[in-house]
């Protein structure tokens, strides 16, 4: 897989390598990488895969072990697993972790190499990955989603947002379905960034959107629940969003050292 380094993310209206066309004749496409805006020490990796070209032989071709828990999994799930592990291994080689196969902990949480923090997400054809060094004092969370259809968005909105959040989304200028997908995804990214520190589930009602820029390229999310002294109710986080005509990508980077380097540590409830 070829990798192209970029210094910044394209806007949703520009030709966007974050959402490349899925190749018709390859299982896995080239890997794109760039630094997140405002976070030069956090890299985003994106790749596309085509499940139609998945085969069991690719595990051997890519030298990726078949995990036992995939024995009864459907073809789609096996393709997702293989593509994500191949992308993670390729990216981690550039961080000095050669031939690392991403595993999972008892709660299915990803287990990253020592000295590295990461977050992984995928759709039916896309893999997204964030990586940073532990000594950056940051914990990233990333999420990619297919855009909700209008009817689905109306049916799901009460589970994801409250009326005040809907008004904020309306000011973004996006359709309601795209705005709701963004709200869902940013909250999911926040959850994935907080889980390594808290080790507990967070519902959509325990975080609220309090601001959205035009096009929802930046959202501010506020905790409504007290999780710990470090993650108290009222603490706010900035999330980024990019989208194509059919997909959406979001991220949140949590600063674990907001009181200075000496406070940079794992913070549990």
N, C-alpha and C positions, 0 to 999 in steps of 0.2 A: 504494500500500500504506500503510495506517495503521500508526502505530507507537505503542506504549504503553510508557512508561518505568516500570520497577518497581525497587524498592530491594533486593529480596532474592528468592531462589528459593523457590518452594513446595516442600514436602516431597512425597515420592512418594505419600503417601496423600491429598493434597488435590487439589481441582480444579486441573489443571495446564496452564497455557498453553504450557508447553514441548512438550506433545504434543496439540495441538488436533485436533479432528476435521477430516479433509480435506474441504473443501467439495465438494459433488457437481457443481456447475456452474461452477467456476472453475479455471483452471490454477494460479494462485498466490494464497495467502491473505494476510491481513494479517501484518505483521512484529512480533514481540514482542521487547522488549529489556529487559535488566536487568543490574545489576552483579553480578559473582561475589562470593559471601561472602568477606570478608577481602581483597578486591581491588577497591576502588571505582574504580580506574583501568583495569580490564579489563571490557569490556562483552560480554555474550553476546547474540547475535541468533538467533532461531529462527523459521522459517516452514514452512508445509506447501505441497505442490504435488500436483496430480492429473495424472499422465501421460496419463490417458484423454482429457484436454482439451488436450493438446499439439497444435500444428500448426506447420508451417514458417513460416506467416505471422506467428507471434508474434515471430520474430526481428526482422522489420521493424517490427511494432507497438511493440516494446520498444526499438527502435534499438540492438540488440546485434548486432555483426558475426558472421557464420557463419565459424568457423575451418575451415581446409582439412582438418584432421585428422578432422573430424566427417563428412566427405563419405560415408564408407562405414559410419558408425556406425549401430547399431540405434536405433529410435525411443526406447527407454528411455534410452539414453545421451545422445541429443540433448536429451531433456526434462530430465535431470539437469543437463546443462551450462547450458541456458538458465535454469533456475530458480536455480541457484547464482550465476550471473553477475548476474542481476537483483537478488537479495538482497544480494550484495556491493556492487553499485553504489549501491543505495538506502542501505545502512548507511554507506558511505564518504562519501556526500554530507554526512552529519552530522559528519564528521571533516574537512571542508574539501577533500575530493578529489572534485570534481564530475565526473560522466560518466566515471569510471574503470572500464575493463573489465579484469578480472583476467586476466593472462596466466600462462604457465608457463615455467620455465627448462628447461635441457637434461635434467634428471632429472625433469621434470614437476612440480617444486616450484612453488608459487604465488609470483608476483612482486607484492609489495605496494607501495603508493606510498611515496615517500621520507618518512621520519619516522613510519611506522606499521608495527607488527608484527601479524600475524594468523595465524589457523588456520581451516581450512574442512573440513567433513565433511557427508556426506549419506547418507540411506537411499533406499529406493524412493519415499518420500513426504515426506521431511523434510530441511531444510537447517539446519545449525548453524554459527555463525560466532563467533569471538572476535577482538576488536580491542583494541589498546592503543597508546599512543604509544611511540616508541623511547626517549624520555627517561624512561620509567617504569622502565627497567632490567629489564623482564620479557619473557619469551618464552612465549606461551600455546600450548597444544596442545588440540584438541578432537576428540572422536570420537562419532558416533552409530551405533547398531547395532540391528537387529532382534534380539529375544531368541532365543537358541538353543533349539531343541526338546530335550527330555531325551535322546533317543537320539543326537542330533548332539553334544550336550555330552559324553556318555560317550565317544564315538568320538574327540573332539578334545582331551580333557583333557591327554593326555601331551605334546601339542605346545605347550600354553599354560602349564601349571603343573606343579609337582612335588608329591609327597605332603604336604609340610609346608604348602604353600599351600592345599591342599584342606582341611586341618584348620582353617585360619584362615577360609576361606570358610564352613565349616559353622557357625562361631560367629556369622556375620552374621545368621542366622535366615532367610535367603533360600533358595529352592530351589536345588539344585546348578546347574541350567541357568542360572538368573538370576545366581547368584554367579559362575559361570564367564564369562558374558557380561560382567559387570562387570570381572573380572580382565583378560580379553582387551582390553576397551575402554580401561581405564586405562593398560595397557601401550602400547596404540596411541597414546593421547594423549601419553604421555611421549615416545615415539619422535618424534611430530610436533613436540613442543616442542624436542627436542634436535637434530633434523636440521639446522635452520638454523645451528646452532653447530658441529656435527661433520661434516656432509656425508657421513655414512655410515650404512649399514643397521645396525639393532639387532634381534637376535632376541628372542623371548619369554623365552628362558632367560637373557638378559643383564640381566634385571630381575626381581625377585621381590617378591611381596606379603608384607609383614611385619606388617601390622595392618589390620583392618577393623572399623569401628564397626558397631553394630546397623543392619541394613538396608543396609550397605555404602555409606552416604552419604559416608563419608570412608574412603579407603584410603591406606596408606603404602607406597610402592614404593622398593626399594633396588637400586641398580646392583650387579651381580655381576661386571662387567667394567670394567677400567680403560680409559677412552676418552681422557682427557687429564688434565692437572693440575687443571683445574676440574671435571671430571666423572670422578672417580676411583671405583673399586670401593668400595662402602660408603656413598656419598652417597645420602641419602634425599630423596624428594619426596612431597608431599601431593597426592592426587587426589580430586576430588569426583565423585559419581555421583547421578543421578536416573533413575527408571525409571517406565514405565507398564505396562499389562498386556501390551504387545507390543513396546515399544521401550525403549532405554536410551541415556542421554547421559552422557558423562564428560569431565573436563577436568583438565589439569595446567598449572600456571603456574610456570615456572622463573625463579628470581631470578638474574639475571646480575651482580648487584652485591653479593653476599653479604659481600664484604670492604670495602664502602664505595663511594661514587660513583666514585672514581678507577679502580676495577676494572671499571667498567661498559663492556664492550666485547665484540666477537665473539670467542669463545674456541674455537679449533680444536684438533684432536688434535696 
